Amino acid sequence: MDVRKFILSFKNNLEIISQSLKSRHYRLFFIGQSVSLIGTWMQVIAISWLVYDLTDSALLLGLVGFFSQVPSFFIAPFSGVFVDRWNRHRILVVTQSLSMIQAFLLAFLTLTGRITIWQIILLSLCLGLINAFDMPARQAFIVEIVEKRSDLANAIALNSSMVNSARLIGPAIAGILVAAVGEGFCFLINGITFLSVIFSLLAMKLKKKPEHRHSNNIFHDIKEGFRYSFGFIPIRSILLFLGLVSFIGMPYTVLMPIFAKDILHGGPNLLGYLMSAGGIGALLGGIYLASRKTVVGLGRILAASTGIFGISLILFSTSRVLWLSLLMMLIGGFGMLIHIACFQHYFADNN
């Protein structure tokens, strides 16, 4: 292969990937989130290992995962309306600050030896409530801070790469720390990393946007949202497809401590490696999508990525060999990331 052509191709792809970083506000958000999300993934690994280590119960492990996600299921229709009405920048400052407090509480209770499973469930529920507002605000905020609409698809893919870079680094660090000094230090570091995104948000000087007129009746807006979403066949199909895969496939991460400890006979280090392998695959998927110049052909990519994700999970569930499990996590992470990002591309393009 011609070295000059390879270097030129790499340079062009790098320029395509970094297009959205030319926007100052997105660049600040990207840097702050990159640091904070490493801490978030450290907490995900530490809390799942702590629960299974304390209880040795798959039921309670699933219960913690349930309480961390169920607020989003019930509150999302309402939080979406509020996010559309309120200042998204201020919402994120508040939600990130509350998430930081939650992490510091977990750290204090764990480091002082007072942590119990019911405290973990309660704090997971609190974080779920915070995320019910944080996640829609964060997605909408990206659309708001990218200056050129032509860079929006790139920013979404780059954001996915950022999340999964953290998913690669965070679990690996968490596995080492949990084995060496315990889960409490992971929670403490997570709390500290929230300062990066809070400072980046406060450093932004956003222009005040003209306010959109909204109905005074929140339930009317929710009704209109459901009517549009489920009355338009393409969006209805996409939402149902995403919901099905998210309900059946995505929660596999909740059970990872069981596979790491009981099936592959490892410790927190192995749990970190498994999650990091998924992060590597997802990072590769994000880079692939970020380097695409057009959204044409995403339908075929979506179908293929969903199949890849499902097959990799089936093979992972039957594996009793470490290298095969790691490989399936990598391939599964690649498929999962592209599956999710394709939906984000679609909605951004039709926003």
C-alpha positions in Angstrom: 0.0 0.0 0.0 1.2 3.5 -0.9 2.3 5.2 2.4 1.5 8.7 1.1 -2.0 7.7 0.2 -2.6 6.0 3.6 -1.3 9.2 5.4 -3.5 11.4 3.2 -6.5 9.2 3.8 -5.9 9.2 7.5 -5.5 13.0 7.6 -8.8 13.4 5.7 -10.7 11.1 8.0 -9.3 12.9 11.0 -10.5 16.2 9.6 -13.9 14.8 9.0 -14.1 13.3 12.5 -13.0 16.6 14.2 -15.3 18.9 12.2 -17.8 19.6 15.0 -14.9 20.3 17.5 -14.4 23.6 15.7 -17.5 24.9 17.6 -16.2 26.3 20.9 -19.2 25.4 23.0 -19.2 21.8 21.7 -15.5 21.5 22.2 -15.9 22.6 25.9 -18.7 20.2 26.4 -16.8 17.4 24.7 -13.7 17.9 26.9 -15.7 18.1 30.1 -17.8 15.1 29.3 -14.8 13.1 28.3 -13.3 13.4 31.8 -16.7 13.0 33.6 -17.8 9.9 31.8 -14.6 8.0 32.7 -15.7 8.5 36.3 -19.3 7.5 35.5 -18.1 4.2 34.0 -15.9 3.6 37.0 -18.9 3.9 39.2 -21.0 1.6 37.0 -18.4 -1.2 37.4 -17.8 -0.5 41.1 -21.4 -0.4 42.1 -22.3 -3.6 40.2 -19.4 -5.5 41.8 -20.2 -4.1 45.2 -23.8 -5.3 45.0 -22.9 -8.8 43.9 -20.1 -9.0 46.4 -22.4 -7.9 49.3 -25.4 -10.1 48.4 -24.2 -12.8 46.0 -27.7 -12.4 44.5 -28.6 -12.0 40.9 -32.0 -10.8 41.9 -30.7 -7.9 43.9 -28.2 -7.1 41.2 -31.1 -6.9 38.7 -33.1 -4.9 41.3 -30.4 -2.2 41.5 -30.3 -2.0 37.7 -34.1 -1.8 37.6 -34.3 1.1 40.1 -31.6 3.0 38.3 -33.5 2.9 35.0 -37.2 2.8 35.9 -37.5 6.6 36.6 -36.6 7.3 32.9 -39.3 4.9 31.7 -42.1 6.7 33.7 -40.8 10.3 33.8 -39.3 10.6 30.3 -42.5 11.9 28.6 -42.8 14.6 31.3 -39.1 15.4 31.4 -38.9 15.7 27.7 -41.6 18.4 27.8 -39.9 20.3 30.6 -36.5 20.1 28.8 -38.2 21.6 25.7 -39.5 24.5 27.9 -36.6 25.2 30.2 -33.1 26.4 29.7 -31.1 23.2 28.8 -27.8 24.7 29.9 -29.1 25.4 33.4 -30.8 21.9 33.5 -27.4 20.3 32.9 -25.6 22.4 35.5 -28.2 21.3 38.1 -28.3 17.6 37.0 -24.5 17.2 36.9 -24.2 18.9 40.3 -26.8 16.5 41.8 -25.0 13.5 40.2 -21.8 14.7 41.8 -23.5 14.8 45.2 -24.9 11.3 44.7 -21.4 10.0 43.9 -19.9 11.6 47.0 -22.6 10.1 49.2 -21.9 6.6 47.8 -18.1 7.2 48.4 -18.7 8.4 52.0 -21.0 5.4 52.9 -18.6 2.9 51.3 -15.4 4.3 52.6 -16.8 4.4 56.2 -18.1 0.9 56.0 -21.8 1.9 56.4 -23.1 1.0 53.0 -26.0 -1.4 52.7 -27.9 -2.8 49.7 -31.0 -0.7 50.5 -28.9 2.5 50.5 -27.5 1.5 47.1 -31.0 0.9 45.8 -32.2 4.3 47.1 -29.2 6.2 45.7 -29.6 4.3 42.4 -33.2 5.5 42.3 -32.1 9.0 43.0 -29.6 8.9 40.1 -32.2 7.4 37.9 -34.5 10.4 38.6 -31.6 12.8 37.9 -30.8 11.0 34.6 -34.4 11.2 33.5 -33.9 14.9 33.1 -30.2 14.9 32.3 -30.2 12.5 29.3 -32.9 14.3 27.2 -31.4 17.7 28.1 -27.9 16.5 27.0 -29.1 15.1 23.7 -31.0 18.3 22.9 -28.1 20.5 24.1 -25.8 19.0 21.5 -28.1 20.1 18.8 -28.1 23.6 20.3 -24.4 24.1 20.7 -23.2 22.8 17.3 -22.9 25.9 15.2 -23.3 24.4 11.7 -26.2 22.0 11.1 -24.0 20.2 8.5 -21.7 19.2 11.4 -24.5 17.8 13.6 -24.4 14.2 12.4 -20.6 14.3 13.0 -21.1 15.7 16.5 -23.5 12.9 17.4 -21.1 10.2 16.2 -18.2 11.9 17.9 -20.3 12.1 21.1 -20.9 8.4 20.8 -17.1 7.9 20.4 -16.5 10.0 23.5 -18.9 7.9 25.6 -17.4 4.7 24.5 -13.8 5.9 24.9 -14.8 6.5 28.5 -16.4 3.0 28.5 -13.0 1.6 27.4 -10.9 3.5 30.0 -13.3 3.7 33.0 -13.9 0.0 33.5 -10.3 -0.9 33.2 -9.3 1.6 35.8 -12.2 0.6 38.1 -11.3 -3.1 37.9 -7.7 -2.3 39.1 -8.9 0.1 41.8 -11.6 -2.2 43.2 -9.1 -5.1 43.4 -6.5 -2.8 45.0 -8.3 -0.4 47.3 -12.0 -1.0 47.1 -15.1 0.4 45.5 -15.3 3.6 47.6 -12.4 5.2 45.8 -14.1 4.7 42.4 -17.2 6.6 43.7 -14.9 9.3 45.1 -13.1 9.8 41.8 -16.4 9.8 39.9 -17.6 12.7 42.2 -14.5 14.7 41.5 -14.7 14.2 37.7 -18.1 15.8 37.6 -16.3 19.1 38.3 -14.8 19.0 34.8 -18.2 19.0 33.0 -19.7 21.6 35.5 -16.8 24.0 34.9 -17.0 23.5 31.1 -20.8 24.3 31.2 -20.1 27.4 33.3 -17.4 28.5 30.9 -19.9 28.7 28.0 -21.3 32.1 27.0 -24.5 31.1 25.2 -26.6 33.6 23.4 -30.2 33.8 24.6 -32.4 32.0 22.1 -35.9 33.2 21.2 -38.5 31.4 23.3 -40.9 29.1 21.5 -44.5 29.4 22.4 -45.8 26.4 24.3 -49.2 25.3 25.4 -49.9 26.0 29.1 -51.2 22.4 29.4 -48.2 20.0 29.8 -50.5 17.0 29.2 -51.6 18.5 25.9 -47.9 18.7 24.8 -47.3 15.1 25.9 -50.4 14.0 24.0 -49.2 15.9 20.9 -45.8 14.2 21.2 -47.4 10.7 21.4 -49.8 11.5 18.5 -46.9 12.6 16.3 -44.5 9.8 17.2 -47.0 7.0 16.9 -49.1 8.5 14.1 -46.1 8.8 11.7 -45.3 5.2 10.6 -41.5 5.6 10.1 -40.9 7.1 13.6 -43.3 4.7 15.2 -41.5 1.7 13.7 -38.1 3.1 14.7 -39.2 3.8 18.3 -40.7 0.3 18.7 -37.6 -1.3 17.2 -35.3 0.7 19.5 -37.5 -0.1 22.5 -37.6 -3.8 21.8 -33.8 -4.1 21.5 -33.2 -1.8 24.5 -35.6 -3.9 26.6 -34.2 -7.3 25.6 -30.6 -6.7 24.7 -29.1 -3.6 26.4 -29.6 -4.8 30.1 -26.9 -7.5 29.6 -24.4 -5.2 31.4 -26.4 -5.7 34.6 -25.5 -9.4 34.7 -21.8 -8.9 33.9 -20.5 -9.4 37.5 -22.1 -12.9 37.4 -20.3 -13.9 34.2 -17.0 -12.4 35.5 -17.2 -14.1 38.9 -19.1 -17.3 38.5 -18.8 -18.3 34.9 -15.3 -17.1 33.9 -14.0 -17.4 37.5 -12.4 -14.0 37.7 -12.5 -10.9 39.9 -13.2 -7.2 39.5 -10.2 -7.0 37.1 -11.9 -9.4 34.7 -15.2 -7.5 35.0 -13.3 -4.3 33.9 -11.7 -6.1 31.0 -15.0 -7.4 29.7 -16.6 -4.0 29.8 -13.6 -2.4 28.3 -13.7 -4.9 25.4 -17.2 -3.7 24.7 -16.0 -0.2 24.9 -13.3 -0.9 22.3 -15.9 -2.2 19.9 -18.2 0.7 20.5 -15.4 3.2 20.0 -14.5 1.6 16.7 -18.2 1.8 15.7 -18.3 5.5 16.7 -15.2 6.3 14.7 -16.6 4.5 11.7 -19.9 6.5 11.8 -18.1 9.8 12.5 -16.0 9.3 9.3 -19.1 8.8 7.1 -19.9 11.9 5.0 -23.5 11.1 4.5 -26.5 9.4 6.2 -27.4 7.6 3.0 -27.4 3.8 3.6 -28.0 4.0 7.4 -31.0 1.7 7.1 -28.9 -1.2 5.9 -26.2 -0.4 8.4 -28.9 -0.4 11.2 -30.2 -3.8 10.2 -26.7 -5.3 10.0 -25.6 -3.8 13.3 -28.6 -5.1 15.2 -28.0 -8.6 13.9 -24.3 -8.4 14.9 -25.3 -7.2 18.4 -27.8 -10.1 18.9 -25.5 -12.8 17.6 -22.6 -11.7 19.7 -24.7 -11.8 22.8 -25.9 -15.3 22.0 -22.3 -16.5 21.6 -21.1 -14.6 24.7 -23.8 -16.3 26.8 -22.6 -19.8 25.7 -18.8 -19.0 26.0 -16.8 -20.5 28.9 -13.5 -19.3 27.3 -12.0 -15.9 28.2 -10.7 -14.9 24.8 -14.0 -15.8 23.1 -16.0 -13.8 25.7 -13.7 -10.8 25.2 -14.1 -11.1 21.4 -17.8 -11.3 21.6 -17.9 -8.3 23.9 -15.9 -6.3 21.4 -18.1 -7.3 18.5 -21.2 -6.7 20.5 -20.1 -3.2 21.5 -19.5 -2.4 17.9 -23.0 -3.5 16.9 -24.7 -1.9 19.8 -23.1 1.5 19.3 -24.0 1.6 15.6 -27.5 0.5 16.4 -28.0 3.4 18.8 -26.1 6.0 16.8 -28.1 5.3 13.7 -31.3 6.2 15.5 -29.7 9.4 16.8 -28.6 10.3 13.2 -32.1 9.7 12.0 -33.8 11.9 14.6 -31.2 14.6 14.2 -31.7 14.6 10.5 -35.5 14.9 10.9 -35.4 17.4 13.8 
